[in-house]
Amino acid sequence: MPVYKAEAIVLHQRALGESDRIVTLFTRENGKLRAVAKGVRRPTSRLGGRIEPFTHARLMLARGRTLDVIAQAEIVRAFGGVRKDLFRAAYAAYIVELVDRGLAERDRHEDVFLLAGDALEKLDRGRAEDAEIVTLWFGLRLAGLLGYQPETSACVECGRRLPRARGVAEHWAFSPPNGGALCPSCRPHDAQAMSVSCGVLGACEYLTTAPDGQWGRLRITPAQRAELGRLVQVHLEHRLEVRLRAPQVIKRLAGAPPA
Ligand SMILES: [Zn+2]
């Protein structure tokens, strides 16, 4: 069997037969693909610990007739801090779910690969209270790379700029079908539009466009963060045409009733 090398982030895995697993990988070179890891559920397997979900690994794969087989793995970044903490792990699961749902198999996206590695690194090393913002930042940047960046700097219908002053009491909204903001005059045209404060639309714009490393300066209240989380989730679910599981798990962990 011909072999090839790949650098990958492990998205998820499931049991196969008595001792094997099918592992979904997001590779830098070939995009998302599924591969078989043989014998990894045996306690003596050395490979098993190197292909846990969220791991960034260098792999040697053998081409198979249907699925390729993982022959060797070497950990590049284990992201152990993510796995040890229930909340960080839940946000990491959100990140890998977005990659999994957002990309087709064998659809090469090196930019998304680098972004996902960067987001997992920030989750792993950053403060626990930043985990949600890191994940929303990832979701917005992913949307941009896949061609559906939300338009939140101006009304998508009439082009009116979002007011910049703090605490503006205008009733703006976000329209999932239009993928952007609606001003108070245009929002009645869209029954699906959800109310969003100007501050949250501004925060969305900031996370989408701020240079790397500066997004951490964003200061928003917990209520605004929750509102931003809903906006990002609704936008991505509409574009990907899926109901995301990870945000529901996070809500349950936080003790809030699921939406
Ligand atoms: Zn308008």
Residues whose N, C-alpha, C, O or C-beta is under 5 A from the ligand:
A	BS01	ZN	C155 E157 C158 G159 R160 C183 C186
